[in-house]
């Protein structure tokens, strides 16, 4: 795709974040969508493309009164929204739509209007993983993580530092769920969930959502907000079964999505001013840093422990506080995208001075999918 041909012109999260027992899941989608439309100075009749996960595009279009010429219901977990951005950029460039709305909403904590989660017994997971006992992400992710730790000598203390640094960033964000500082000892002494994860290394469970509006770069200059241009994109999938990963110490989907986006953007790692790596669990930033090529194999633990992603560092990462301390309603990718947009607009609570390029990288399932979006605030 052509660089900087498409821009984000509307971006907003739901009015409330955290515990929102008075709104159903589709209401959270709609609240985020209307907030993003207000941000862009638009109304539902101005939208001709819609993309969403969790809810279906047809339900959301009906709910908002939108008649689209482009729909995308890609749902591959938490990085679905990165992939929606990629697809929307391609659709706008090919003339399928002019103004595309991407929404997310989840009643992850309150469970209002949320479809029940289940593992069908005839699915691959239902046949070949669930009979052996793992139940959900906290007990599935340890499978690759323990191999990764053994292979590279990654310590519990190094992984705990991910949570510590995320909390430092969260303390600067008025909307974050947790702001109180924590130490490595606090993390390692917190309640064990599934070895090696303690509760402070596991994502939050919250209610909320967010929405983005994309249009062509030519039209973007007519909108009230500073355009944030799409510089590069990538996506891939590997396997729905974590036990069948090609390599427990690396994600094949990460290794495709990330480099594809970098190549399309035409940038080097040293050009990156700001980084978002999906952190549902504390190990994910380690995999992301290595698979995207920011550090070498087995080096990410020491890199984060050395405070190279912390406040005032050379590579500010997860500056909203991440899924560990800011928000995580189930599919976190939208919140990461929102923070990248805020950084590129220059309005983030923990703003990186002079940031011009932001990389936003997501995961879906247990390394099952990945999407990468590279943003810039420098126009064509």
N, C-alpha and C positions, 0 to 999 in steps of 0.2 A: 504494500500500500504506500501511497505517497505521504511523505513526511509533512506534518503540520497542515494537512488538508482538512482536518476535522478538529473541532474544539468543544470543550465542555463549557456551556454557557449558563447552566443552572446546577446547583448542588446544595443539598441540605439533608440533615438527618431529621428524625421525628422530633416533635416538640418536646416530648419527654423521653428520657432514656433510663434504663435500670429496671424498676418494677412498675409496670403500667397495667394494673388489673382491670382498668375501665375501658380498655380498647382491645378489640379482637385483632387477629393477625391481618385480615384484609384492611381493617381500619388503619393499622400501622403503615401498610403499604400506601394507602390513600393519603394519610397525613404527611408522609415523607414526600409523596408526589406533589401534593399541593404546595408544600413548603418550597420545593425545588422550582415549581412553576412561578411562585411569587418571586423567588430569587432571580429568575430569568425574565420576569415581566410578561409571562405567558398565561393563557387559559387552556383548558382541556381541548377546545376546538382547534388550537394551534398545533397540537401534537398529531403527527401522522405515522409514528412508529412506536412500538412498545415492546419491552423486553423485561422478563421477570423470572424469578425462581421461587419456589415455595408455593405461591399461588400460580394459577395458569394465566397466560396472557388474555384469554377470552373472558375469564372472570374479572380480571382487573380492568380491562377495557370497558366492560359493561358497567362496572362499579363507578368508573370515572367519567363515563359518557364519551369515550374516545372511539372513533372508527378508523383504525389504522390501515395503511397500505403495506406495512412491514410488521411482522411479529417474530419474536424469538423466545422460546420456552426452554432453552438449554438449561438443564439442571444437573450439575455434576458435583454438587457440594459447595463448599464455601468460596471457591474461586469462580463460581458461575458468573458473577458480576464483572470480573475482569474479562471473561470471554464474551459477555454481552457487549462490553465496550469495544472489543475488537470487531465483533460482527457488525455492530452499529456503524463503526467507522467505515467498514467496507460497504455497507448498504448505502450510506450517504454518498460515498464517492461514486457508486454505481447508479445513483438516481432512484433507488427503491423508496427512499423517504427523505424528507428534508429536516425534520425535527424529531428526534427519538428520545423517548423517556425510558429510563432503566430504574426499576424499583426493587426495594427489599423491605421486608417487614417480617418480624417473628415474635411471637409471644412465647419465647423460649422459657421464661421463668413462670409466668402466670398460666400458660397453656390455654388461653382464650381463643377459640376458633382455630386451634392448631391441629392439623391431621395427626393421628397417632403414628408414631414411628414403629416400624416393624421390619423384621428380616424374613422375607418369604421363605418357607422351607425348601422351595424348589430353586431358589437363587443359588449362585455359586457360593456366596457367603453362608447361606443357610445349610448347604450340603457339606461344605468342606472346611468351615471354620467354626461356626457356632456350636456344632456338636462337641467340640473340644473345650468349650467353656468360656471363651472371651465374650464379654458383653459390652459392646460399645467402645468408643475411642480410648478411654483410660486404660483398658486392658488389651487393646489391639496395638496401640502405638509402642508399648514397651518391647514388642517383638523385634523390630528393627533397631530400636534405641540401644538395647543391651548389646547387640552385635557391634553397633557403631562405637560404643564406649570401650568394648574389649579390643576392637581392632586398632583404635587410635589412642588408647589410654586416656580417654576423656574422663575427667573426674566428676563426682557428684557436686563438688564445690563450683566447678566451672559452669555446669548446667544451672546451678542455683543462681549464679550471677546474672543470667538472663532475666529472671524474675526481679532481682534487685534493681537492675538498671531500668527495666520497664516501669517499676514503681516510682523511680526518680522522675521519669518523664511524666507519669500520670499526675504527680504532685503539682505540676505546672498547668494542668488542664482542669478548669472548673467543672466540666461535665463528666470527669472520670468517676468510676464507681469507688475505687480505693485510692487514697492519697497518702496515707500514713507510711513513713519510710519503713523498710524491712532490711534485714541483714541476711547474709548467707546462713548464719546459724538459725535465724528465724525460719528460713525456707526448709532447711534440713531437719528441723525439729517439728515442723508442721505435720499434720496427720497424714499417714501413708494411705495412698489410694490404690495404686497398683505399681509395685516396684519396677523402676526406680522413681516413680512420680509421687511426690507429696502434693498436698492440696494447693500449695502456693505455686506449684509448677503446672497446674491445670487451669484451663480457661474459666472465666466467669460464666454464669448462666443468667441471662438477662432478657428483658423485653426491649424492642426498639426497631429501628430500620433507617433507611436512607434512600435517596434517589438522585440520579444524575440526568441532565438533559444535554444532548449533543446535537450539533449542527455543523454546517460547512464553515470553514475558516472565513470565506468571503462574507457570510452572513453574520459571523460571530462578532464583528466589530460594531454591529448595530444594537447589541444587547447591553444592559446596564452594568453587568459585572465584567471584570477583567477576564478575557478568554484564557483558557488553559488548553494548550494544543497537544494533540497526540503525536508523539514522535516515533514510537515503535510499539509493536504488539507481538505476542506469541501465545500459543496454547498447545496443550498435548494431554494425553491420558496414558496411564500404564496398565494397572490392573485393579479391579474392585476388591481383590483379596490381598491384604498386606503380606500374608504368608508367601505369596507368589511373586514378590518383588524380584527384579533381576539382581539387585544388589542391595542388601539391607543398609549399607552405609551411604547410599546415594539414591536420589529419585530420578528415574529415567525421564519422567514427565517434566521435572524441573530442568533437566539438562537439555531438553528440547525447547520448552517455552521461553526460558530466560535468554539463551543465546540467540534465538530467533528474533526476539524483541531488540536485543542489542545490535544485531546485524542490520535490522530494518532502520533503527534509529541512527546508525552510523556513529556511535559513540564508544569511548573507552571507559573502563571502570573508574579511572581517575576523573572523568567528567561528571560523575554522579555527586550531587550535592546533598541528596536526601534519599533515604531508603525505607520502604515499608516491606517487611517480610511477615507474612501471616504467622501469628504465634498462638494458636489454640493451645499448644503445649510448649514447654520451654525448650524442647529440642529443635523445633522447626526453624528458628533463625539460624541455628548452626548448619543445618542441611542447606538452607537457602544461601547463606554466605558462600559455602563451598561449591554448590552446584551451579550458582550463577557466576562463579569465578572471581569473587572478591578476595578470597584467600585460598590457600592450597588445601589439599585433603588432610583432615585431622587438625587443622590450624584454627578453626572457628572458636573452639572452646577457650583457648588462650587469648584469642583476639577480643572476644567479649569480656573475658575476665580482666584483660588489660585496659578496659574502659574505652576501647576504640569506637564504640557505638553510643557512648553516653553523652550527656550534656556537655557541649563545648568540644566534642571530639571531631576527628576528621571525617567520620562517616555517621552522622546522626541517623539513628534507626528507630522506627516505631515510636515516633515522637508524640503520639497521642496517648501513650501508655499501653497500647496493644490489647489483645484479647485477654491478657493476664490481669490487667488492672483498669483498662478503660471500659470496654464493652465487648460482650460476646454473646449474641442471642442464638447462636447455632451456626449460621453461615456468616463468617466475619468479614469476607472480602469487601463488602460495601463500605465498612467503616475505615478500612485501610485506604480505599480509593478516595473517600471523603477527606482524609488527612492529607493525602498527596495533593489534592486540589486546593485545600486551604494553604498548604505550604507554597504552592505555585502562585496563589493569589496574594500571598504575603500577609495573611490574616490568622495564621494558626496561633493558638495560645502559647506554644513553645516554638515560635518562629525561628527557622534557621536563617541567619542573616545572609542576604544576597543569593539565596538558593534559586537556581535556574533550571535544574533538571532533577526530577524525582522518579525513582523506579519503584513500582508497586507490584509485588509478587505474591501470588496466592496459591493455596493448596485446596484440593477437594477430596473428601474422604480420607482414607489412610494412605496418603501419597497416590491416590487413584487418578487425580487430575491436577492440572496446573494452568494458571494464566498469568501473564506478565504484561503490564502496561507501563510505558515510559512517557512521562509528561514533561512539557516545558512551558515556560511563560514567555518565551521569546517567539514572536510571530514570524510568519513567512515573509 
